[in-house]
Amino acid sequence: MPQEAAVTDVIIIGAGPVGLFAVFECGMLGMRCRVIDVLEAAGGQCLALYPEKPIYDIPGIPRILAGELIERLLAQIAPFRPVFHLGERAEGFARAADGRLAVTTSKGTAIAARALIVAAGVGAFGPNRPPLPGIEAFEETSVFYLVRRREDLRGRRVVIAGGGDSAVDWALSLAEVAARVMVVHRRLKFRAAPESAERLRRLAEEGAIELVIPYQLHAIEGAEGRLSAVIVRTLEGAERRLEADVLLPFFGLSMQLGPIAEWGLNLERNHVAVDPGTCATSLAGVFAIGDIAAYPGKLKLILTGFAEAATAAHAIHPLVFPGEALHFEYSTTTGVKGFA
Ligand SMILES: Cc1cc2nc3c(=O)[nH]c(=O)nc-3n(C[C@H](O)[C@H](O)[C@H](O)COP(=O)(O)OP(=O)(O)OC[C@H]3O[C@@H](n4cnc5c(N)ncnc54)[C@H](O)[C@@H]3O)c2cc1C
């Protein structure tokens, strides 16, 4: 175990909905958690891919925006005071002589615990960057690969690049608040859901959105991280200069299991095989839940992951509190105590 490792009861890799709910389930059993996520904000796919889409299959909640579900999960786990390590990728894994597990991150953080829950979804997210020289200098000021709140783009001139669902859905949504929305796509046809592509075409006819097709991103102009224009070109070399404040390249997110794949876990096509009765993996003390966990009949749904979080927490309890009996109790009996 690294000398300077922070010690906790359970390390959770992934702050998606399932990783967050695991904090709750562990907390209810008196276990403290540290949560690592490569993204700068908690929320996993819900926040990165569809924060303003409604979800209809969370039990007891007829309709909730994905972003709001994350806010509510964060409120629900707050009493357990989880420590978040955001913007850090879990990379190293080791086992100390005393049986503790240690995880190290891309920022050099080391955390040791009795158990590890891998709730890494489909892997660490990373945007597919367009190959534009100097784009890094504009990232997070004028160039964004995900939109957290559409209100942040109110009154701005926005160039959206891409032809899939994200590009089209955000064009439709931002047309209601942005000063100008320009959609750059290299083909005449969009790959998005036909109904959305049709709405896009109608809004373009009405002048609410400008379709810049078939063009590709060529360069960006601006200074000190502030964008002033996006240069686009056709394959034949015809060029246009689009004056803009914000560029949203939506070329998909690449998701890679990355270093976790090297830890010796039993993998099945990029997923971690678990025993569904405990969510235990092939490595002692390591559990997997949510989208990343695989077993026969697995459904990749948030509610499935929530149940797996409860299963894993109960299986982990004897590792954190050896010799202590765990009496199954309902939350109606215990209430939510949290940590001081
Ligand atoms: C458009 C869309 C709509 C959907 N609608 C529904 C729906 O209506 N109902 C439903 O139940 N499900 C829906 N889903 C699926 C649902 O979002 C997933 O089942 C859910 O997000 C899985 O949660 P998770 O916590 O397991 O993983 P994720 O949400 O994928 O979160 C995993 C997190 O782990 C992080 N991570 C991975 N590897 C590392 C690493 N090495 N280091 C640090 N961090 C790492 C990632 O950055 C990510 O934040 C939808 C999905 C999409 C894309």
The ligand as an ORCA input file, in Angstrom:
! r2SCAN-3c Opt
* xyz 0 1
  C     -29.443      8.475    -24.156
  C     -29.585      7.466    -23.039
  C     -30.809      7.295    -22.426
  C     -30.965      6.372    -21.391
  N     -32.188      6.223    -20.800
  C     -32.336      5.358    -19.749
  C     -33.597      5.189    -19.122
  O     -34.606      5.786    -19.507
  N     -33.667      4.308    -18.053
  C     -32.581      3.596    -17.602
  O     -32.706      2.843    -16.631
  N     -31.374      3.739    -18.219
  C     -31.224      4.587    -19.269
  N     -30.009      4.717    -19.882
  C     -28.888      3.883    -19.403
  C     -28.315      4.450    -18.088
  O     -27.884      5.783    -18.270
  C     -27.187      3.549    -17.635
  O     -27.707      2.256    -17.375
  C     -26.557      4.127    -16.348
  O     -25.994      5.392    -16.575
  C     -25.492      3.173    -15.812
  O     -24.995      3.755    -14.660
  P     -23.547      3.397    -14.115
  O     -23.393      4.220    -12.871
  O     -23.401      1.928    -14.062
  O     -22.522      3.882    -15.236
  P     -22.289      5.285    -15.949
  O     -23.468      6.166    -15.884
  O     -21.739      4.939    -17.290
  O     -21.140      5.947    -15.055
  C     -19.865      5.356    -14.980
  C     -18.862      6.410    -14.579
  O     -17.612      5.771    -14.348
  C     -16.578      6.632    -14.777
  N     -15.385      5.835    -15.023
  C     -15.251      4.750    -15.810
  N     -14.003      4.279    -15.760
  C     -13.331      5.078    -14.902
  C     -11.994      5.103    -14.422
  N     -11.065      4.215    -14.791
  N     -11.644      6.091    -13.551
  C     -12.548      7.013    -13.153
  N     -13.836      7.039    -13.593
  C     -14.211      6.074    -14.441
  C     -17.155      7.278    -16.036
  O     -16.505      8.503    -16.303
  C     -18.625      7.473    -15.642
  O     -18.864      8.740    -15.092
  C     -29.849      5.604    -20.945
  C     -28.592      5.790    -21.552
  C     -28.457      6.702    -22.585
  C     -27.103      6.884    -23.227
*
